[in-house]
Amino acid sequence: MKIKLFCLSGMSTSLLVTKMREAAKKRGLDVEIEAYAESAVAKESDDCDIALLGPQVGYQLKKAKEVCDPKNIPIAVISMVDYGTMNGEKVLDLALSLKK
């Protein structure tokens, strides 16, 4: 399963990606998690299963849904609290809940 996070530049979520990978490893899940700039949603969503937006670009959800919905890719905005605390467990839970 591929999970892609989109934020302003793709850099601010790198720590969160690391925390999510650690959480997935603890659970024995086979997932790929990467971060990209929000401007790359159209290009980078082609080969992903779940897309998440950082809270700082949450205002782009409607535009991102227009790209992801036709591809049947669920997308949501990461909560400000989980993002701010870099809670990889909760953000991974959010991603997995979208795939059900």
C-alpha distances in whole Angstrom, upper triangle without the diagonal:
4,7,10,13,16,20,23,23,20,22,22,19,18,20,17,14,16,17,13,12,15,14,11,13,16,14,13,9,7,5,6,9,11,15,17,20,20,22,19,17,18,18,14,13,13,10,7,6,8,11,14,17,19,23,25,23,23,26,24,22,24,23,20,19,22,19,16,18,19,15,14,12,13,14,16,19,18,22,24,25,21,21,25,24,21,20,16,16,17,15,12,14,14,10,10,13,12,10,13
4,7,10,13,17,20,19,16,18,19,16,15,17,15,12,14,15,12,11,15,15,12,14,17,16,15,11,9,6,5,6,8,11,13,16,17,18,15,14,15,14,11,10,11,8,5,5,7,9,11,14,17,20,22,20,20,23,21,19,21,21,17,17,19,17,14,16,17,14,14,11,12,13,15,17,16,20,22,23,20,19,23,23,19,19,15,16,17,14,12,14,14,10,11,14,13,11,14
4,7,10,13,17,17,14,16,16,13,13,15,12,10,12,13,10,10,14,13,11,14,17,16,16,12,11,7,6,5,7,9,11,14,14,16,14,12,14,14,11,9,12,9,6,6,5,6,8,11,13,16,18,17,17,20,18,16,19,19,15,15,18,16,13,15,17,14,14,10,10,10,12,13,13,16,19,20,16,16,19,19,16,16,13,14,14,11,9,12,11,7,9,12,11,10,14
4,7,10,13,13,10,13,13,10,11,14,11,9,12,14,11,12,15,15,14,17,19,19,19,16,14,10,8,6,5,6,7,10,10,13,10,9,12,12,8,8,11,9,7,8,6,5,6,9,11,14,16,14,15,17,15,14,17,16,12,14,16,14,12,15,17,14,14,11,11,10,11,12,12,16,17,19,16,14,18,19,16,16,13,15,15,12,11,14,12,9,12,15,13,13,17
4,7,10,11,8,10,10,7,9,11,9,8,12,13,11,12,16,15,15,18,20,20,20,18,17,13,11,8,6,5,6,8,8,12,10,9,13,13,10,10,13,13,10,11,9,6,5,6,7,11,12,11,12,15,13,12,16,15,12,14,17,15,13,16,18,16,16,13,12,10,10,9,9,13,14,16,13,11,15,16,13,14,12,14,14,10,11,14,12,10,13,15,14,15,18
4,7,8,6,9,10,8,10,13,11,11,14,16,14,16,19,19,19,21,24,24,24,21,20,17,14,11,9,6,5,5,5,8,8,7,11,12,9,10,14,14,12,14,11,7,6,5,6,10,10,8,10,12,10,11,14,13,10,13,15,13,13,16,18,17,17,14,13,10,10,9,10,13,14,17,15,12,15,17,15,16,15,18,17,13,14,17,15,13,16,18,16,17,21
4,6,5,8,7,7,10,12,11,12,15,16,15,17,20,20,21,23,25,25,27,24,23,19,17,14,11,8,7,5,5,9,10,10,13,14,13,14,17,18,16,17,14,11,9,6,5,8,7,6,9,11,10,11,15,14,12,15,17,16,16,19,21,20,21,17,16,13,12,10,10,13,12,15,14,11,13,16,14,16,15,19,17,14,16,19,16,15,19,20,18,20,24
4,6,8,8,9,12,14,14,15,18,19,19,21,23,24,24,27,29,29,30,27,27,23,20,17,14,10,8,5,6,8,10,11,15,15,14,16,19,20,19,21,18,14,12,9,8,10,7,7,10,12,11,13,16,15,13,17,19,17,18,21,23,22,23,20,20,16,15,13,13,15,14,17,17,13,15,18,16,19,19,22,21,18,20,22,20,19,23,24,22,24,27
4,5,7,9,10,13,14,14,16,18,18,20,22,23,24,26,28,29,29,27,26,22,19,16,13,9,7,4,7,8,10,12,15,15,14,16,19,20,18,21,19,15,14,12,10,13,11,10,14,15,14,16,19,17,16,19,21,19,19,23,25,23,25,21,21,18,18,16,16,18,17,20,19,15,16,19,17,20,19,23,22,19,20,23,22,20,24,25,24,25,29
4,6,6,7,11,11,10,13,15,15,16,19,20,20,22,25,25,26,23,22,19,16,12,9,5,4,4,7,9,9,11,14,14,12,14,17,17,16,18,16,13,12,10,9,13,12,11,14,16,15,16,19,18,15,19,20,18,18,22,24,22,23,19,19,16,16,15,14,17,16,19,17,14,15,17,15,17,16,20,20,16,17,21,19,18,21,23,21,23,26
4,5,5,8,10,10,12,14,15,16,18,20,20,22,24,25,26,24,23,20,17,13,10,7,7,8,11,13,13,15,18,17,15,18,21,20,19,21,19,16,14,13,11,14,13,13,16,19,18,19,22,21,19,22,24,22,22,25,27,25,26,22,22,19,19,17,15,18,17,18,17,13,14,16,13,17,16,19,20,17,18,22,20,19,22,25,24,25,28
4,6,7,8,10,11,13,14,16,17,19,20,22,23,25,26,24,24,20,18,14,12,9,9,9,11,14,15,16,20,20,17,19,22,22,20,21,19,16,13,12,9,11,10,12,14,17,17,18,22,21,19,22,24,23,22,25,28,26,26,23,22,19,17,15,13,15,13,15,14,10,11,13,10,14,14,17,17,15,17,20,19,18,21,23,22,24,27
4,6,5,6,9,10,10,12,14,15,16,18,20,21,22,20,20,17,14,11,9,6,8,10,11,14,14,15,18,18,16,17,20,19,17,18,15,13,11,10,8,11,11,12,14,17,16,17,21,20,18,20,23,21,20,23,26,24,24,20,19,16,15,13,11,13,12,14,12,8,10,12,9,11,11,14,14,11,13,16,15,15,18,20,19,21,24
4,5,5,6,9,10,11,13,14,15,17,19,20,21,19,19,16,13,10,8,6,9,11,14,16,16,16,20,19,16,18,21,19,17,19,17,15,13,13,11,14,14,15,17,21,20,20,24,23,20,23,25,23,22,25,27,25,25,22,21,19,18,16,14,16,16,17,14,11,13,13,10,12,11,15,16,13,14,18,17,16,19,21,21,22,25
4,5,5,6,9,10,11,13,14,15,17,19,20,19,19,16,15,11,11,10,13,14,17,20,19,20,23,23,19,21,24,22,20,21,18,17,15,15,12,15,15,17,19,22,22,22,26,25,23,25,28,26,24,27,30,28,27,24,22,20,19,17,14,16,15,15,12,10,11,10,7,10,9,13,14,12,13,17,17,16,19,21,22,23,26
4,5,5,6,9,10,10,12,14,15,17,18,17,17,14,13,10,10,9,12,14,16,19,18,18,22,22,18,19,22,21,18,18,16,14,12,12,10,13,14,15,16,20,20,19,23,23,20,22,25,24,22,25,27,25,24,21,19,17,16,14,11,12,12,12,9,7,9,9,5,7,6,10,11,8,10,13,13,13,15,18,18,19,22
4,5,5,6,9,10,10,12,14,15,16,14,14,11,10,6,6,7,11,13,15,18,17,17,20,19,16,17,19,17,15,16,14,13,11,12,11,15,16,17,18,21,20,20,23,23,20,22,24,22,20,23,26,23,23,19,18,16,16,15,12,15,15,16,12,11,13,13,9,10,7,11,12,9,9,13,13,12,14,17,17,18,21
4,5,5,6,9,10,11,12,14,15,14,14,12,11,8,9,10,14,16,19,21,20,20,23,23,19,20,22,20,18,18,17,16,15,16,15,18,19,20,21,25,24,23,27,27,24,25,28,26,24,27,29,26,26,22,21,20,19,18,15,17,18,17,14,13,14,13,9,10,8,11,13,12,11,15,16,15,16,19,20,20,23
4,5,5,6,9,10,11,13,14,14,15,13,13,10,12,12,16,18,20,23,22,22,25,25,21,21,24,22,19,19,17,17,15,16,15,17,19,20,21,24,24,23,27,27,24,25,29,27,25,27,30,27,26,23,21,20,18,17,14,15,16,15,11,11,12,11,7,7,5,7,10,9,9,12,14,13,15,18,19,20,22
4,5,5,6,9,10,11,12,11,12,10,10,8,10,11,15,18,19,22,21,20,23,23,19,19,21,19,16,15,13,14,12,14,14,16,19,19,19,23,23,21,25,25,22,23,26,24,22,24,27,24,23,19,18,17,16,15,12,14,16,15,11,11,14,12,9,8,4,6,9,7,6,9,11,10,11,14,15,16,18
4,5,5,6,9,10,10,9,9,8,8,7,9,12,16,19,20,23,21,21,24,23,19,19,21,18,16,16,15,15,15,17,17,19,21,22,22,26,25,24,27,27,24,25,28,25,23,25,27,24,24,20,19,19,19,18,16,18,19,19,15,15,17,16,12,11,8,9,12,11,9,12,14,12,13,16,17,17,20
4,5,5,6,9,10,10,11,11,11,11,13,15,19,22,23,26,25,24,27,26,23,23,25,22,19,19,18,18,18,20,19,21,23,24,25,28,28,27,30,30,27,28,31,29,26,29,31,28,27,23,22,22,21,21,18,19,20,19,15,16,17,15,12,11,8,9,12,12,10,13,15,15,15,18,20,19,21
4,5,5,6,9,9,11,10,12,11,14,16,20,23,24,27,25,24,27,27,23,23,25,22,19,18,16,17,16,19,18,20,23,24,24,27,27,25,29,29,26,27,30,28,25,27,30,27,25,22,20,20,19,19,16,17,19,17,14,15,17,14,12,9,6,5,9,10,7,10,12,12,12,15,17,17,19
4,5,5,6,5,7,7,9,10,13,16,19,22,23,26,24,23,26,25,21,21,22,19,16,15,14,16,16,19,19,22,24,24,24,28,27,25,28,29,25,25,29,27,24,25,28,25,23,20,19,19,19,19,17,19,21,20,16,17,19,17,14,12,9,8,11,11,7,10,12,11,10,14,16,15,16
4,5,5,6,8,9,11,11,15,18,21,25,26,29,27,26,28,27,23,23,25,21,19,18,18,19,19,22,22,25,27,28,27,31,30,29,32,32,28,29,32,30,27,29,31,27,26,23,22,22,22,23,20,22,24,23,19,19,22,20,16,15,11,11,14,14,11,13,16,15,14,17,19,18,20
4,6,8,11,12,14,15,18,20,24,27,28,31,29,28,31,30,27,26,28,25,22,21,20,21,21,24,23,26,28,29,29,32,32,30,33,34,30,31,34,32,29,31,33,30,28,25,24,24,24,24,21,22,24,22,19,20,22,19,17,14,11,10,13,14,12,13,16,16,15,18,20,19,20
4,5,9,11,14,14,18,21,24,27,28,31,29,28,30,30,26,25,26,23,20,19,18,20,20,23,23,25,28,29,28,32,31,29,32,33,29,29,32,30,27,28,31,28,26,23,22,22,22,23,20,22,24,23,19,20,23,20,18,15,12,10,13,14,11,11,15,14,12,15,17,16,17
4,7,9,12,14,18,21,24,28,29,31,29,28,30,29,25,24,25,22,20,18,18,21,21,24,25,27,30,30,30,33,32,30,33,34,30,30,33,31,27,29,30,27,25,23,22,23,24,25,23,24,27,25,22,23,25,23,20,18,15,13,16,16,13,14,17,16,13,17,19,17,18
4,6,9,11,15,18,22,25,26,28,26,24,26,25,22,21,22,18,16,14,15,17,18,21,22,25,28,27,27,30,29,27,30,30,26,26,29,27,24,25,27,23,22,19,19,20,21,22,20,22,25,24,20,21,24,22,19,17,14,12,15,14,11,12,15,13,11,14,16,14,15
4,7,10,13,17,20,24,24,27,24,23,24,23,20,19,19,16,14,13,14,16,18,21,23,26,28,27,27,30,29,27,29,29,25,25,28,25,22,24,25,22,21,18,18,20,21,22,21,24,26,26,22,22,25,24,21,19,15,15,17,16,12,14,16,13,12,16,16,14,16
4,6,10,13,16,20,21,23,20,19,21,20,16,15,16,13,11,10,11,13,14,18,19,22,24,24,24,27,25,23,26,26,22,22,25,22,19,21,23,19,18,15,16,16,18,19,18,21,23,23,20,19,23,22,18,17,13,13,15,13,10,13,14,11,10,14,14,12,15
4,7,10,13,17,18,20,17,16,18,17,13,13,14,11,9,10,10,12,13,16,17,21,23,22,22,25,23,22,25,24,20,21,24,21,18,21,22,19,18,15,16,16,17,19,18,21,23,23,20,19,22,21,18,17,14,15,16,14,11,14,15,12,12,16,16,14,17
4,7,10,14,15,18,15,14,17,16,12,12,14,12,9,10,10,10,11,13,14,17,19,18,19,22,20,19,22,22,18,19,22,19,17,20,22,19,18,15,15,14,15,16,14,18,19,20,16,15,18,18,14,14,11,13,14,11,10,13,13,10,12,15,15,14,18
4,7,10,12,15,12,12,15,14,10,11,14,12,10,12,11,10,10,12,13,16,17,16,18,21,19,18,21,20,17,19,21,18,17,20,21,19,19,15,16,15,15,15,15,18,19,20,17,15,18,18,15,16,13,15,16,13,12,16,15,13,15,18,17,17,20
4,7,9,12,10,11,14,13,10,11,14,13,12,14,12,10,9,10,10,14,14,13,15,18,16,16,19,18,15,18,20,17,16,20,21,19,20,16,16,14,14,14,13,16,17,19,16,13,16,17,14,15,13,16,17,13,13,17,16,14,17,19,18,18,22
4,6,8,7,8,11,10,8,10,13,13,12,15,13,10,10,10,10,14,13,12,14,16,14,15,18,16,13,16,18,15,15,19,20,18,19,16,17,14,15,14,14,18,18,20,18,15,18,20,17,18,17,20,20,16,17,20,18,16,19,21,19,20,24
4,5,6,8,11,11,10,12,15,16,15,17,15,12,11,10,10,13,11,10,13,14,12,14,16,14,12,16,17,15,15,19,21,19,21,17,18,15,15,14,15,18,18,20,19,16,18,20,18,20,19,22,21,18,19,22,20,18,21,23,21,22,26
4,5,6,9,10,10,11,14,16,14,16,14,11,10,8,9,11,10,7,10,11,8,10,13,11,9,12,14,12,13,16,18,17,18,15,15,12,13,12,13,16,16,20,19,16,18,21,18,20,19,22,21,17,19,21,19,17,21,22,19,21,24
4,6,8,9,9,11,14,16,16,18,16,13,13,11,12,15,13,10,13,13,10,12,14,11,10,13,14,12,13,17,18,17,19,17,17,15,16,15,17,20,20,23,22,19,21,24,22,24,23,26,25,21,22,25,22,20,23,25,22,23,27
4,6,5,6,8,10,12,12,15,14,11,12,11,13,16,15,12,15,15,12,13,15,12,10,13,14,11,12,16,16,15,17,15,16,14,16,16,17,21,21,24,23,20,22,25,22,24,22,25,24,20,21,24,21,19,22,23,21,21,25
4,6,5,6,9,11,10,13,11,8,10,9,12,15,15,12,13,14,10,11,12,9,7,10,10,7,8,12,13,12,14,11,12,11,13,13,15,19,20,23,21,19,22,24,22,23,21,23,22,18,19,21,19,16,19,20,17,18,22
4,6,6,7,10,11,14,13,11,13,13,16,18,18,15,16,16,12,13,13,10,8,10,9,6,8,11,11,10,13,11,14,13,15,16,19,22,24,27,25,23,26,28,25,26,25,27,25,22,22,24,21,19,21,22,19,19,23
4,6,6,9,10,14,14,12,15,15,17,20,20,17,18,19,15,16,17,14,11,14,13,9,11,14,14,12,15,13,16,15,18,19,20,24,25,28,26,24,27,29,26,27,25,27,26,23,22,25,23,20,22,24,21,20,24
4,5,7,7,11,11,9,12,13,15,19,19,16,17,19,15,15,17,14,11,14,14,10,10,14,14,12,14,12,14,13,16,17,18,22,23,26,23,21,24,26,23,24,21,23,23,19,19,22,20,17,19,21,18,18,22
4,6,5,8,8,7,10,12,15,18,19,16,16,18,15,14,15,13,10,11,12,8,7,10,11,8,10,8,10,10,13,15,17,21,22,25,23,21,24,26,23,23,21,22,22,18,18,20,18,14,17,18,15,15,18
4,6,9,11,10,14,16,19,22,23,20,20,21,18,17,18,15,12,13,13,9,9,11,11,8,10,9,12,13,16,19,20,24,26,29,26,24,28,29,26,26,24,25,25,21,20,22,20,17,18,20,17,16,19
4,7,9,10,14,16,19,22,24,21,21,23,20,19,20,18,15,15,16,13,11,14,13,10,11,10,13,14,17,19,20,24,26,28,25,24,27,28,25,25,22,23,23,20,18,20,19,16,17,19,16,15,18
4,6,7,11,13,16,20,21,19,19,21,18,17,18,17,13,14,15,12,10,12,13,10,10,7,10,11,14,16,17,21,23,25,22,21,24,25,22,21,19,20,20,16,15,17,15,12,13,15,13,11,15
4,7,10,14,17,20,22,20,19,21,19,17,18,18,14,14,16,13,10,12,13,9,8,6,7,9,12,15,16,20,22,24,21,20,24,25,22,21,18,18,18,15,13,14,13,9,10,12,10,8,11
4,7,10,13,16,18,16,15,18,16,14,16,16,12,12,14,13,9,11,13,11,9,6,5,6,9,11,12,16,19,20,17,17,21,21,19,18,15,16,15,12,11,12,10,6,8,10,7,7,11
4,7,10,13,15,13,12,15,13,11,13,13,9,10,13,11,8,11,13,11,11,7,6,5,7,9,10,14,16,18,16,15,18,20,17,17,15,16,15,11,11,13,10,8,11,12,9,10,14
4,7,9,12,10,9,13,11,9,13,13,10,11,14,13,11,13,16,15,14,10,8,5,5,6,6,10,12,15,12,11,15,16,14,14,13,14,13,9,10,12,9,7,11,12,10,12,15
4,6,8,6,6,9,8,7,11,11,9,11,14,13,12,14,17,17,16,13,11,7,6,5,6,9,11,14,12,10,13,16,14,15,14,16,14,11,13,15,11,11,14,15,13,15,18
4,5,6,6,10,10,10,14,14,12,14,17,17,16,18,21,20,20,16,15,11,9,6,5,8,8,11,10,7,10,13,11,13,13,15,14,10,13,15,12,12,16,17,16,18,21
4,5,5,8,10,10,13,15,13,15,18,18,18,19,23,22,22,19,16,13,10,6,6,6,6,9,10,7,9,12,12,13,15,17,14,12,15,16,13,14,18,18,17,20,22
4,6,8,9,11,14,14,14,16,19,19,19,21,24,24,24,21,19,15,13,9,9,10,8,12,13,10,11,14,14,16,17,20,18,15,18,20,17,18,21,21,20,23,26
4,5,6,8,11,11,10,13,15,15,15,18,21,21,21,18,16,13,11,8,10,11,11,15,15,12,14,17,16,18,18,21,19,16,18,20,17,17,21,21,19,21,24
4,5,5,9,10,9,11,14,15,15,16,19,20,19,17,14,11,8,6,8,9,10,13,14,12,14,17,17,18,18,20,17,15,17,18,15,15,19,18,16,19,22
4,6,7,9,10,11,13,15,15,17,20,20,20,18,16,13,11,9,12,13,13,17,17,15,17,20,20,21,22,24,21,18,21,22,18,19,22,21,19,22,24
4,6,5,6,9,10,11,12,14,17,17,18,16,14,11,10,9,12,14,15,19,19,17,19,22,21,22,22,24,22,19,21,22,18,18,21,21,18,21,23
4,5,5,6,9,10,10,11,14,15,15,13,11,8,7,7,11,13,14,18,18,16,19,22,21,21,21,22,20,17,19,19,15,15,18,18,15,17,20
4,5,5,6,9,10,10,13,15,15,13,12,10,10,11,14,16,18,21,21,20,23,25,24,25,24,26,23,20,22,22,18,18,21,20,16,19,21
4,5,5,7,9,10,12,14,15,13,13,11,12,12,16,18,20,23,23,21,24,26,25,26,25,27,25,21,23,24,20,19,22,21,18,20,23
4,5,5,6,8,11,11,12,10,10,8,9,10,14,17,18,22,21,19,22,24,23,23,22,24,22,18,20,21,17,16,19,19,15,17,20
4,5,5,5,8,10,10,9,8,7,9,11,14,17,19,22,21,20,23,26,24,24,23,24,22,19,20,20,17,15,18,17,13,15,18
4,6,6,7,9,11,10,11,10,13,15,18,21,23,26,25,24,27,29,28,28,27,28,26,22,23,24,20,19,21,20,17,18,20
4,6,7,7,9,9,10,10,13,15,18,21,23,26,25,23,26,29,27,27,25,27,25,22,22,23,20,18,20,20,16,17,20
4,6,5,6,5,7,7,11,13,16,19,22,25,23,22,25,27,25,25,23,24,22,19,19,20,17,14,16,17,13,13,16
4,5,5,6,7,8,11,15,18,21,23,26,24,24,27,29,27,26,25,25,23,20,20,21,18,16,17,16,13,13,15
4,5,8,10,12,15,18,21,24,27,30,28,27,31,32,30,30,28,28,27,24,23,24,21,18,20,19,16,15,18
4,5,9,11,15,18,20,24,26,29,27,26,29,31,28,28,26,26,25,22,21,22,19,16,18,18,14,13,16
4,6,9,13,16,19,22,25,27,25,25,28,29,27,26,24,24,23,20,19,19,17,14,15,15,11,10,12
4,6,10,13,16,19,22,24,22,21,25,26,24,23,21,21,20,17,16,16,14,11,12,13,9,9,12
4,7,11,13,16,19,21,19,19,22,23,21,20,19,19,17,14,14,14,11,9,10,10,6,7,10
4,7,10,13,16,18,16,16,19,21,19,18,17,18,15,12,13,13,10,8,11,11,7,10,13
4,7,9,12,15,13,13,16,18,16,16,15,16,13,10,12,12,8,8,11,10,8,11,14
4,6,9,12,11,10,13,15,14,14,14,15,13,10,12,13,9,10,13,13,11,14,17
4,6,8,7,6,10,11,10,10,11,12,9,7,10,11,8,9,13,12,12,15,17
4,5,5,6,8,10,10,10,12,13,9,8,12,12,9,12,15,14,14,18,19
4,6,5,6,8,10,10,13,14,12,11,14,15,13,15,18,18,18,21,23
4,5,5,6,8,8,11,13,10,10,14,14,13,16,18,18,19,22,23
4,6,5,6,5,8,9,7,7,10,11,10,12,15,15,16,19,21
4,5,5,6,8,11,9,8,11,13,12,13,16,17,17,20,22
4,5,8,11,13,12,11,15,16,15,17,20,20,21,24,26
4,5,9,11,10,11,14,15,15,17,19,20,21,23,25
4,6,9,9,8,11,13,13,14,17,18,19,21,23
4,5,6,6,9,10,11,13,14,16,17,19,21
4,6,5,6,8,10,10,12,14,16,17,19
4,6,5,6,9,10,11,12,15,16,17
4,5,5,6,9,10,10,13,15,16
4,5,5,6,9,10,11,13,15
4,5,5,6,9,10,11,13
4,5,5,6,9,10,11
4,6,5,6,9,11
4,5,5,7,9
4,5,5,7
4,5,6
4,6
4
